[in-house]
Amino acid sequence: MENHQTKKHSFLPFSFFPWHQTPLSAQELSALELDECRNMSIRTKILLLFAIALSIFALTSAVIGYQLYMDSAVEQNKRLGEGITRLIAETIDADKVDDYLASGTSADARDYIETERRLQHIMETWSSIKYIYVYRITDSGCQVVFDLDTANVSGSRPGDLIPLDPSLEPFRRTLLDGGNIPPVISNDDYGWLLTVYAPIYNSKGICQCYAGIDISMEDLRIQSRDFIVKLCLIFIFLFAVILLIVFRLAKYHLILPINTMAHSAEIFAYHTDEALEQSLERISRLDIHTGDEVENLYRSFVKMTRDSVRYMTDIRSKNETIAKMQTALILTLADMVERRDKNTGHHIKKTAAYVKIIAEELKRMGAYPEILTDDYIRNMVESAPLHDVGKIAIPDAILNKPGKLTEEEFNLMKTHTTAGGKIIGSLIETVPDSDYLYEARNLAIYHHEKWNGKGYPSGLSGEGIPLSSRIMAVADVFDALISHRSYKKGFPYDKALAIIREERGSQFDPVIVDAFFAAKDKILKVADEFTEMEELQE
């Protein structure tokens, strides 16, 4: 018990997921893998659903994360731009703007040159700044105060008039009034830029011009791409880890328990009481303990199986009792008929024994394989004692006449075949599911038919005669030949066997005659046993 418990709760190598049932062997796991689903397995459905859910979550998170990142980066650049424009505004002496416009970059404009140098230093300090300029906003456009040169673009000269950038048109009135405007993002021939303006006031508080910078957002584009790549790599890693966890959890909590229950039900054996108990024990040993609905299902499954086994065992016992009663009734009915016929002795028992021997030999030979199943042979042997049940309708005077029957009497005797068919037909109407009764009717009606079609009552020939009746025909005639009657002595075995061989292909099915002679020793042994029994009774 201790070893069993240790095994039951053991962990798989390199896994954090324990079995939640009795661990299966590699062979049992392989057997489970062979069981195919009609459409899609639960494992595939679970993984597919989680994959879809995780993909939607990852895509949504990536979009939201990207947007938050961009918003944060843009806001950071805006704050940076506002700080730099304020620094520029502090660098410029607003009271000298008119002098800057008048003197420009002439040799005597030392203040202008020094201020421009400071602005250049600011531009070099922050690599993200693409342009720095100082404009006076007028109704005619923007009058350049400072416009720093860049590596690719030369700045405008002081006093030049340039048009207001289209992105700032909505704020023209505010700019003319010297008010503050928010940072503006534009994407044009100069690239993706963040434009920030800050008013520059003189000592009297009057706005003289605006300090403006254009911050390049191209670096942000590259950074955002790197951010997305890193985010995707993180999600792919998490995606793989989560799917692995889901796969393992589903396998040990759901897939294996359900599959083992299904496989156990599939290989459940019903043929014997021992097989029933072994199948029940196999299911009980699964010991599924997932602690959820699967465990509830397993407990219900075990209870249902245990109740079914108990019920089937009870039914099997009752069926055996019924079968014994049926056999006893058949023998009793047949014995009642036989007792009326004082000439037959143990005829029904002997013919039943011969029929069984011949049928088993035919099966061993491989003859009529589509017909000679174990069930067919069993039904035929069980119903063999009823083949002469129709004699109950024959008067005693004819049935026990010591001499030869007249033609009229013989014709009446022949009606025992159809009479037996009617009797058994009535039983079939009462018990329609008894297969042996159908063979009993065939035996009763057709056991006097001949292979060449000269028998009675229907004149059937060849394989048109039911197989069971062809077998009984050989057994019936052989027993009649070797048995003593009030009107004759039994033939020696050699003579009886010679007659049977002579009638091969005319009265009897050749294949059945061959099987009869192949099992001759067994048949003669049965004949000897019954002869000794009859002699002892006499």
Legacy VTK file of the C-alpha trace (Angstrom):
# vtk DataFile Version 3.0
C-alpha trace
ASCII
DATASET POLYDATA
POINTS 538 float
0.000 0.000 0.000
2.844 2.353 0.843
4.507 1.794 -2.519
1.197 2.290 -4.286
0.608 5.630 -2.579
4.135 6.752 -3.374
3.660 5.855 -6.989
0.253 7.441 -7.175
1.436 10.867 -6.076
4.835 10.802 -7.769
5.911 13.615 -10.052
6.943 13.166 -13.643
10.614 13.903 -14.432
11.231 17.553 -15.290
7.604 18.389 -14.539
5.719 20.209 -11.811
2.481 18.372 -12.637
1.671 15.199 -10.654
-0.615 12.396 -11.741
-4.167 12.753 -10.428
-4.852 9.061 -10.908
-2.917 5.821 -10.800
0.034 6.426 -13.180
-0.171 4.670 -16.519
2.573 2.625 -18.102
4.147 3.559 -21.442
2.134 0.777 -23.100
-1.131 2.081 -21.636
-0.309 5.641 -22.713
0.382 4.375 -26.240
-2.978 2.606 -26.271
-4.692 5.863 -25.273
-2.883 7.770 -28.035
-4.287 5.321 -30.608
-7.863 6.240 -29.707
-8.915 8.755 -32.340
-11.627 11.374 -32.028
-14.284 11.793 -34.683
-13.573 15.493 -35.091
-11.290 17.390 -32.672
-9.907 16.280 -29.319
-10.569 18.192 -26.095
-6.822 18.829 -25.819
-6.768 20.485 -29.250
-9.887 22.497 -28.443
-8.457 23.729 -25.139
-5.127 24.678 -26.700
-6.894 26.329 -29.631
-9.170 28.336 -27.339
-6.249 29.411 -25.153
-4.187 30.257 -28.232
-6.995 32.410 -29.609
-7.607 34.055 -26.221
-3.899 34.696 -25.663
-3.497 36.026 -29.202
-6.389 38.440 -28.728
-5.002 39.440 -25.333
-1.495 39.868 -26.752
-2.716 41.905 -29.726
-4.903 44.099 -27.541
-2.121 44.543 -24.991
0.383 45.351 -27.736
-1.903 47.982 -29.264
-2.703 49.525 -25.887
0.946 49.292 -24.769
2.153 50.846 -27.993
-0.364 53.662 -27.703
0.532 54.303 -24.066
4.216 54.224 -24.938
3.742 56.668 -27.795
1.568 58.976 -25.710
4.140 58.897 -22.911
7.047 59.497 -25.305
5.233 62.351 -27.076
4.303 63.907 -23.744
7.907 63.610 -22.604
9.115 65.301 -25.789
6.528 68.026 -25.337
7.807 68.718 -21.828
11.359 68.647 -23.155
10.423 71.041 -25.950
8.681 73.413 -23.576
11.714 73.409 -21.286
14.098 74.102 -24.159
11.968 76.924 -25.590
11.846 78.532 -22.161
15.648 78.256 -22.004
15.892 79.872 -25.432
13.507 82.616 -24.346
15.750 83.316 -21.363
18.816 83.368 -23.613
17.388 86.092 -25.881
17.298 89.742 -24.729
13.836 90.728 -25.886
14.648 94.450 -25.583
17.271 94.017 -28.363
15.109 92.188 -30.897
14.839 95.302 -33.060
18.655 95.703 -32.923
19.077 92.054 -33.912
16.834 92.602 -36.887
18.711 95.761 -37.843
22.308 94.620 -37.373
21.892 90.906 -38.052
25.200 89.091 -38.263
27.349 92.140 -39.162
30.743 92.416 -37.589
29.646 94.937 -34.993
26.662 92.800 -33.883
28.548 91.078 -31.107
25.408 90.526 -29.011
23.669 88.819 -31.917
26.650 86.582 -32.609
27.033 85.645 -28.947
23.333 84.898 -28.653
23.446 82.765 -31.809
26.442 80.880 -30.356
24.469 80.090 -27.191
21.534 78.881 -29.269
23.905 76.665 -31.260
25.201 75.206 -27.996
21.628 74.419 -26.935
21.006 72.702 -30.282
24.154 70.611 -29.944
23.247 69.638 -26.374
20.008 67.898 -27.401
20.481 65.684 -30.445
16.728 65.331 -30.943
16.425 69.075 -31.804
16.348 69.416 -35.556
15.722 73.159 -35.889
15.975 76.180 -33.587
14.625 79.567 -34.668
13.249 82.793 -33.303
10.418 84.464 -35.234
8.467 87.667 -34.885
4.905 86.923 -35.936
3.259 89.525 -38.171
0.185 89.692 -40.327
2.419 89.118 -43.338
4.100 86.014 -41.930
7.108 85.189 -39.785
10.006 87.656 -39.635
13.241 85.797 -38.910
15.248 86.926 -35.874
17.386 83.808 -35.489
17.409 80.691 -37.702
20.282 78.326 -37.032
21.941 76.456 -39.856
21.875 72.646 -39.855
23.995 70.133 -41.704
21.435 69.827 -44.493
19.520 73.090 -44.415
20.848 76.669 -44.242
18.888 78.981 -41.980
17.154 82.149 -43.198
18.823 85.522 -42.631
17.667 87.978 -39.967
14.797 90.102 -41.255
13.673 87.573 -43.897
9.927 87.076 -44.069
8.665 83.529 -44.442
5.133 82.155 -44.382
3.643 80.729 -41.228
3.839 76.946 -41.113
0.442 75.465 -42.182
0.288 73.387 -38.979
0.233 76.669 -36.991
-2.473 78.370 -39.010
-5.194 77.506 -36.444
-3.166 79.476 -33.860
-2.377 82.565 -36.007
-4.579 84.883 -33.937
-3.075 83.670 -30.674
0.435 84.150 -32.021
-0.343 87.658 -33.196
-1.712 88.435 -29.736
1.446 87.065 -28.076
-0.313 84.198 -26.341
0.830 80.639 -25.593
0.017 77.825 -28.001
0.277 74.041 -27.377
2.963 71.919 -29.040
2.028 70.831 -32.565
2.928 67.556 -34.310
3.312 67.652 -38.083
4.462 65.226 -40.744
5.606 66.927 -43.949
8.598 67.221 -46.239
10.803 68.089 -43.274
9.875 64.829 -41.524
7.865 63.888 -38.467
8.329 66.901 -36.188
7.126 68.216 -32.843
6.946 72.008 -32.997
7.038 73.991 -29.735
6.653 77.764 -29.488
7.303 79.969 -26.441
6.648 83.748 -26.353
9.582 86.041 -25.544
8.566 89.135 -23.565
10.542 92.375 -23.153
10.987 94.262 -19.933
7.588 95.891 -20.397
5.857 92.488 -20.704
5.175 92.836 -24.393
5.694 89.782 -26.625
8.444 90.651 -29.080
8.867 87.282 -30.770
8.604 83.524 -30.316
11.301 80.984 -29.618
10.592 77.913 -31.684
12.117 74.450 -31.973
11.364 71.415 -34.095
12.086 68.139 -32.337
12.564 65.144 -34.655
10.201 62.261 -33.876
12.042 59.792 -36.127
13.991 58.466 -33.151
10.675 57.864 -31.447
9.557 55.811 -34.441
12.666 53.633 -34.144
12.245 53.361 -30.383
8.598 52.404 -30.793
9.561 49.687 -33.286
12.134 48.339 -30.838
9.490 48.492 -28.122
7.066 46.448 -30.230
9.753 43.862 -31.040
10.640 43.462 -27.367
6.960 43.324 -26.435
6.346 40.594 -29.033
9.298 38.563 -27.779
7.999 38.820 -24.218
4.516 37.774 -25.343
5.874 34.868 -27.384
7.790 33.623 -24.358
4.774 34.040 -22.079
2.551 32.518 -24.764
4.739 29.396 -24.913
4.991 29.112 -21.121
1.234 29.556 -20.606
0.364 27.050 -23.357
2.791 24.544 -21.848
1.218 24.998 -18.421
-2.298 24.723 -19.892
-1.273 21.664 -21.902
0.132 19.897 -18.863
-2.746 20.873 -16.593
-5.284 19.765 -19.207
-3.393 16.520 -19.766
-3.260 15.419 -16.131
-6.490 16.995 -14.877
-8.727 16.327 -17.874
-7.398 14.442 -20.914
-5.790 11.410 -19.262
-8.600 10.851 -16.718
-11.302 11.056 -19.398
-9.343 8.937 -21.897
-8.563 6.251 -19.330
-12.237 6.065 -18.356
-13.238 5.855 -22.040
-10.578 3.219 -22.773
-11.583 1.184 -19.723
-15.199 1.272 -20.852
-14.165 0.296 -24.385
-12.220 -2.803 -23.284
-14.795 -3.735 -20.627
-15.375 -7.508 -20.905
-18.798 -9.063 -20.320
-18.358 -12.686 -21.431
-17.732 -14.245 -17.980
-18.264 -13.355 -14.350
-14.489 -13.349 -13.868
-14.050 -10.936 -16.782
-16.704 -8.653 -15.298
-14.921 -8.562 -11.947
-11.548 -7.929 -13.594
-12.987 -5.077 -15.663
-14.558 -3.523 -12.571
-11.312 -3.873 -10.647
-9.406 -2.224 -13.514
-11.730 0.788 -13.418
-11.584 1.016 -9.610
-7.772 0.985 -9.708
-7.723 4.160 -11.810
-8.283 6.139 -8.584
-8.914 9.456 -10.359
-8.656 12.270 -7.777
-8.620 15.564 -9.710
-10.861 17.159 -7.074
-13.242 18.609 -9.665
-16.101 17.593 -11.955
-13.908 14.964 -13.620
-13.533 13.198 -10.275
-17.318 13.427 -9.788
-17.745 11.879 -13.234
-15.281 9.108 -12.352
-17.046 8.300 -9.060
-20.399 8.151 -10.868
-18.778 6.008 -13.561
-17.428 3.570 -10.968
-20.798 3.386 -9.194
-22.664 2.858 -12.451
-20.162 0.178 -13.499
-20.392 -1.584 -10.143
-24.205 -1.530 -10.290
-24.105 -2.748 -13.899
-21.766 -5.607 -13.008
-24.030 -6.625 -10.143
-27.059 -6.384 -12.424
-25.378 -8.336 -15.245
-24.164 -11.004 -12.840
-27.721 -11.372 -11.591
-29.072 -11.488 -15.141
-26.409 -14.021 -16.151
-27.384 -16.233 -13.201
-31.060 -15.962 -14.080
-30.324 -16.622 -17.762
-28.384 -19.730 -16.843
-31.309 -20.880 -14.733
-33.726 -20.159 -17.582
-31.436 -21.936 -20.066
-31.296 -24.971 -17.816
-35.091 -24.886 -17.484
-35.445 -24.615 -21.261
-33.088 -27.531 -21.818
-34.921 -29.557 -19.196
-38.283 -28.731 -20.798
-36.962 -29.678 -24.232
-35.652 -32.976 -22.962
-38.867 -33.603 -21.018
-40.994 -32.855 -24.082
-38.778 -34.984 -26.292
-38.751 -37.756 -23.692
-42.560 -37.732 -23.562
-42.656 -38.294 -27.301
-39.953 -40.945 -27.148
-41.806 -42.842 -24.412
-44.821 -43.100 -26.716
-42.579 -44.610 -29.401
-41.476 -47.935 -27.946
-39.162 -48.521 -30.891
-36.756 -45.599 -30.481
-34.877 -46.260 -27.212
-32.443 -43.375 -26.474
-32.771 -42.081 -30.007
-33.009 -38.335 -29.155
-29.943 -38.403 -26.911
-27.850 -40.402 -29.369
-28.756 -38.269 -32.385
-28.003 -35.077 -30.411
-24.558 -36.501 -29.556
-23.911 -37.492 -33.200
-25.024 -34.075 -34.432
-22.569 -32.340 -32.092
-19.659 -34.564 -33.185
-20.392 -34.085 -36.903
-20.868 -30.303 -36.569
-17.604 -29.846 -34.660
-15.756 -31.933 -37.250
-17.232 -29.838 -40.070
-16.000 -26.690 -38.340
-12.553 -28.203 -37.859
-12.481 -29.029 -41.580
-13.443 -25.416 -42.421
-16.690 -26.423 -44.123
-19.548 -23.898 -44.258
-17.588 -21.330 -42.174
-20.187 -18.599 -42.675
-22.844 -20.806 -41.017
-21.054 -23.024 -38.510
-20.424 -20.589 -35.684
-20.231 -21.660 -32.044
-23.697 -20.213 -31.411
-25.124 -22.084 -34.406
-23.684 -25.400 -33.223
-24.932 -24.815 -29.676
-28.452 -23.970 -30.882
-28.480 -26.998 -33.168
-27.368 -29.417 -30.444
-29.826 -27.992 -27.904
-32.742 -28.283 -30.335
-31.782 -31.692 -31.763
-33.949 -33.619 -29.231
-37.052 -31.918 -30.706
-36.551 -33.198 -34.257
-39.206 -35.921 -33.765
-41.579 -33.898 -31.564
-44.222 -34.121 -34.287
-44.654 -37.816 -33.542
-46.849 -36.730 -30.643
-49.569 -36.258 -33.279
-49.193 -39.822 -34.665
-51.576 -42.475 -33.277
-49.998 -45.120 -31.032
-51.228 -47.890 -33.286
-49.119 -46.584 -36.137
-46.216 -45.313 -34.011
-45.723 -48.678 -32.274
-46.844 -51.063 -35.037
-44.508 -54.091 -34.915
-44.706 -54.788 -38.602
-44.193 -52.841 -41.799
-46.474 -49.830 -42.292
-48.952 -49.700 -45.124
-48.626 -46.901 -47.683
-51.492 -45.025 -46.022
-49.951 -45.494 -42.584
-46.538 -44.401 -43.854
-48.050 -41.268 -45.399
-49.597 -40.461 -42.039
-46.265 -41.163 -40.307
-44.543 -38.677 -42.637
-46.794 -35.912 -41.318
-44.800 -35.920 -38.071
-42.390 -33.497 -39.821
-44.961 -30.793 -40.545
-46.720 -31.439 -37.239
-43.424 -30.882 -35.424
-42.899 -27.657 -37.393
-46.304 -26.362 -36.320
-45.703 -27.232 -32.656
-42.350 -25.451 -32.585
-43.795 -22.570 -34.629
-46.322 -22.001 -31.851
-43.462 -21.900 -29.350
-41.631 -19.331 -31.518
-44.686 -17.051 -31.440
-44.549 -17.211 -27.640
-40.760 -16.890 -27.322
-39.633 -15.102 -30.533
-36.076 -14.362 -29.356
-35.068 -18.005 -28.804
-32.680 -18.731 -31.704
-32.509 -22.435 -30.960
-36.253 -22.783 -31.654
-35.730 -21.698 -35.280
-33.171 -24.472 -35.707
-35.510 -26.848 -33.879
-38.226 -26.061 -36.458
-35.783 -26.672 -39.326
-34.762 -29.992 -37.783
-38.353 -31.049 -37.166
-39.577 -30.259 -40.693
-36.621 -31.068 -42.954
-34.604 -33.889 -41.322
-36.122 -36.381 -43.808
-35.241 -34.299 -46.903
-32.638 -35.841 -49.217
-29.678 -34.296 -51.043
-31.098 -35.502 -54.390
-34.520 -33.934 -53.692
-36.405 -37.211 -53.197
-37.128 -36.715 -49.494
-40.173 -35.295 -47.711
-42.170 -33.208 -46.837
-41.070 -30.489 -49.338
-38.716 -32.285 -51.708
-35.887 -29.863 -51.080
-32.461 -30.677 -52.541
-28.797 -29.773 -52.116
-27.961 -26.702 -50.055
-31.616 -25.690 -50.246
-32.018 -27.985 -47.241
-31.017 -26.236 -43.983
-27.532 -27.308 -42.869
-28.764 -28.455 -39.442
-31.341 -30.730 -41.127
-28.680 -32.216 -43.449
-26.520 -33.035 -40.436
-29.481 -34.543 -38.548
-30.383 -36.633 -41.597
-27.049 -38.500 -41.385
-27.209 -38.846 -37.591
-30.871 -39.976 -37.687
-30.357 -42.632 -40.368
-27.164 -43.974 -38.779
-28.915 -44.401 -35.439
-31.919 -46.031 -37.110
-29.601 -48.476 -38.907
-27.700 -49.666 -35.821
-30.632 -49.637 -33.360
-32.826 -52.658 -32.544
-36.524 -52.316 -33.289
-39.477 -54.562 -32.551
-39.688 -55.263 -36.261
-35.926 -55.603 -36.994
-32.486 -56.122 -35.539
-29.852 -53.427 -35.626
-27.229 -53.620 -38.409
-23.579 -54.160 -37.554
-21.460 -51.020 -37.658
-19.701 -52.043 -40.867
-22.939 -52.502 -42.763
-24.432 -49.255 -41.393
-21.277 -47.348 -42.331
-21.329 -48.895 -45.800
-24.920 -47.720 -46.322
-24.054 -44.199 -45.209
-21.069 -44.151 -47.600
-23.212 -45.516 -50.422
-25.780 -42.727 -49.967
-23.100 -40.019 -50.156
-24.182 -37.488 -52.775
-27.628 -39.024 -53.202
-29.429 -39.055 -49.867
-26.762 -37.181 -47.885
-24.614 -34.064 -48.288
-21.159 -35.382 -49.393
-19.293 -32.923 -47.175
-21.281 -34.033 -44.113
-20.647 -37.691 -44.906
-16.910 -36.930 -45.125
-17.058 -35.231 -41.709
-19.045 -38.230 -40.360
-16.325 -40.651 -41.393
-13.544 -38.307 -40.217
-15.124 -38.457 -36.730
-16.211 -42.120 -37.066
-14.311 -43.279 -33.983
-15.990 -40.708 -31.742
-19.418 -41.612 -33.160
-18.923 -45.353 -32.682
-17.697 -44.747 -29.122
-20.965 -42.898 -28.334
-22.936 -45.724 -29.977
-21.134 -48.298 -27.807
-21.810 -46.332 -24.622
-25.542 -46.132 -25.317
-25.652 -49.832 -26.321
-24.117 -50.787 -22.986
-26.585 -48.537 -21.195
-29.560 -50.138 -22.975
-28.276 -53.638 -22.226
-27.925 -52.791 -18.534
-31.466 -51.395 -18.471
-32.813 -54.559 -20.113
LINES 1 539
538 0 1 2 3 4 5 6 7 8 9 10 11 12 13 14 15 16 17 18 19 20 21 22 23 24 25 26 27 28 29 30 31 32 33 34 35 36 37 38 39 40 41 42 43 44 45 46 47 48 49 50 51 52 53 54 55 56 57 58 59 60 61 62 63 64 65 66 67 68 69 70 71 72 73 74 75 76 77 78 79 80 81 82 83 84 85 86 87 88 89 90 91 92 93 94 95 96 97 98 99 100 101 102 103 104 105 106 107 108 109 110 111 112 113 114 115 116 117 118 119 120 121 122 123 124 125 126 127 128 129 130 131 132 133 134 135 136 137 138 139 140 141 142 143 144 145 146 147 148 149 150 151 152 153 154 155 156 157 158 159 160 161 162 163 164 165 166 167 168 169 170 171 172 173 174 175 176 177 178 179 180 181 182 183 184 185 186 187 188 189 190 191 192 193 194 195 196 197 198 199 200 201 202 203 204 205 206 207 208 209 210 211 212 213 214 215 216 217 218 219 220 221 222 223 224 225 226 227 228 229 230 231 232 233 234 235 236 237 238 239 240 241 242 243 244 245 246 247 248 249 250 251 252 253 254 255 256 257 258 259 260 261 262 263 264 265 266 267 268 269 270 271 272 273 274 275 276 277 278 279 280 281 282 283 284 285 286 287 288 289 290 291 292 293 294 295 296 297 298 299 300 301 302 303 304 305 306 307 308 309 310 311 312 313 314 315 316 317 318 319 320 321 322 323 324 325 326 327 328 329 330 331 332 333 334 335 336 337 338 339 340 341 342 343 344 345 346 347 348 349 350 351 352 353 354 355 356 357 358 359 360 361 362 363 364 365 366 367 368 369 370 371 372 373 374 375 376 377 378 379 380 381 382 383 384 385 386 387 388 389 390 391 392 393 394 395 396 397 398 399 400 401 402 403 404 405 406 407 408 409 410 411 412 413 414 415 416 417 418 419 420 421 422 423 424 425 426 427 428 429 430 431 432 433 434 435 436 437 438 439 440 441 442 443 444 445 446 447 448 449 450 451 452 453 454 455 456 457 458 459 460 461 462 463 464 465 466 467 468 469 470 471 472 473 474 475 476 477 478 479 480 481 482 483 484 485 486 487 488 489 490 491 492 493 494 495 496 497 498 499 500 501 502 503 504 505 506 507 508 509 510 511 512 513 514 515 516 517 518 519 520 521 522 523 524 525 526 527 528 529 530 531 532 533 534 535 536 537
